[in-house]
Amino acid sequence: MEWSSEAEVKIHKAPFFIRNFARKKAEEVAKLKGKRLVELEDVEMAKKNREVADISNIDLSVKGCLKGCSQTQIKDIGSIGYIKPKANKGFCVGCLQCVKAYPTNNKNI
């Protein structure tokens, strides 16, 4: 489906994680009107009706991987989180696996 330049500018103002979803909704509005060109008014109408939008197909990824897993970048919404490891005196068995895995963060070991 073709897009007018004004509609393209408006859709690029949407947050990146919802932009594809907003684009689909604007195209649906234009199709319902029997149009082949998405115009600014179609984007505005889709935005106005967003509270009834179906968001059941949004892909979500939450990872704690420090190795650069790409799933959080591939999905519609992604989050990466981790904590710095530290030795817990009651649980440390002296295997030094933490030193091998995190050589720059071994001050507390």
C-alpha positions as CSV (number, residue, x, y, z in Angstrom):
1,M,0.0,0.0,0.0
2,E,1.3,3.5,-0.9
3,W,1.8,6.2,1.8
4,S,1.6,10.0,1.4
5,S,4.6,11.9,2.7
6,E,2.6,13.5,5.5
7,A,1.4,10.1,6.7
8,E,5.0,8.7,6.6
9,V,6.2,11.7,8.7
10,K,3.4,11.1,11.2
11,I,4.0,7.4,11.5
12,H,7.7,7.9,12.2
13,K,6.8,9.9,15.2
14,A,5.3,6.8,16.8
15,P,7.6,4.9,19.3
16,F,9.8,2.4,17.4
17,F,8.3,-0.6,19.3
18,I,4.8,0.2,18.2
19,R,5.5,1.7,14.7
20,N,4.8,-1.5,12.7
21,F,1.5,-2.1,14.6
22,A,0.5,1.6,14.1
23,R,1.3,1.2,10.4
24,K,-0.9,-1.9,10.0
25,K,-3.8,-0.1,11.8
26,A,-3.5,3.0,9.5
27,E,-3.5,0.7,6.4
28,E,-6.6,-1.1,7.8
29,V,-8.4,2.2,8.1
30,A,-7.5,3.2,4.6
31,K,-8.6,-0.2,3.2
32,L,-12.0,0.1,5.0
33,K,-12.4,3.4,3.2
34,G,-11.6,1.7,-0.1
35,K,-8.4,3.7,-0.6
36,R,-5.0,2.6,-2.0
37,L,-3.1,5.5,-0.5
38,V,-2.7,6.0,3.3
39,E,-3.1,9.6,4.1
40,L,-2.6,11.7,7.3
41,E,-6.3,11.4,8.2
42,D,-6.0,7.6,8.1
43,V,-3.1,7.7,10.6
44,E,-5.0,10.1,12.8
45,M,-8.2,7.9,12.7
46,A,-6.1,4.8,13.6
47,K,-4.5,6.7,16.5
48,K,-7.9,7.9,17.7
49,N,-9.2,4.3,17.8
50,R,-6.2,2.8,19.4
51,E,-8.0,1.9,22.6
52,V,-9.9,-0.8,20.8
53,A,-6.9,-2.1,19.0
54,D,-6.0,-5.8,19.1
55,I,-2.6,-6.2,20.6
56,S,-2.7,-10.0,21.0
57,N,0.0,-10.5,18.3
58,I,2.8,-8.4,19.8
59,D,5.9,-10.4,20.4
60,L,7.6,-9.8,23.8
61,S,11.1,-10.9,24.9
62,V,12.7,-10.5,28.3
63,K,16.2,-11.8,28.7
64,G,19.0,-11.8,31.2
65,C,21.7,-12.9,28.8
66,L,25.1,-11.1,28.7
67,K,26.2,-12.9,25.6
68,G,24.3,-10.5,23.2
69,C,21.2,-12.6,22.5
70,S,19.4,-10.9,19.6
71,Q,15.8,-12.0,20.6
72,T,15.2,-8.7,22.4
73,Q,16.1,-6.7,19.2
74,I,14.0,-9.0,17.0
75,K,10.7,-8.8,19.0
76,D,8.3,-5.9,19.0
77,I,9.1,-5.1,22.7
78,G,12.3,-6.3,24.3
79,S,14.1,-5.9,27.6
80,I,17.5,-7.0,28.8
81,G,18.4,-7.0,32.4
82,Y,21.1,-8.5,34.6
83,I,22.9,-8.1,37.9
84,K,26.6,-8.1,38.6
85,P,27.6,-11.4,40.2
86,K,29.0,-11.4,43.7
87,A,30.2,-14.1,46.0
88,N,27.8,-15.2,48.7
89,K,30.0,-16.5,51.6
90,G,27.4,-19.1,52.6
91,F,27.1,-20.6,49.1
92,C,30.6,-20.3,47.6
93,V,32.3,-23.6,47.1
94,G,35.5,-22.1,45.7
95,C,35.1,-23.4,42.1
96,L,36.1,-20.0,40.7
97,Q,33.6,-20.3,37.8
98,C,32.5,-16.8,38.5
99,V,36.1,-15.5,38.0
100,K,36.3,-17.3,34.6
101,A,32.9,-16.0,33.4
102,Y,33.4,-12.4,34.6
103,P,37.2,-11.7,34.8
104,T,36.8,-8.0,35.1
105,N,34.3,-8.2,38.0
106,N,36.2,-10.4,40.4
107,K,37.1,-7.9,43.1
108,N,34.5,-9.2,45.5
109,I,35.5,-12.8,45.2
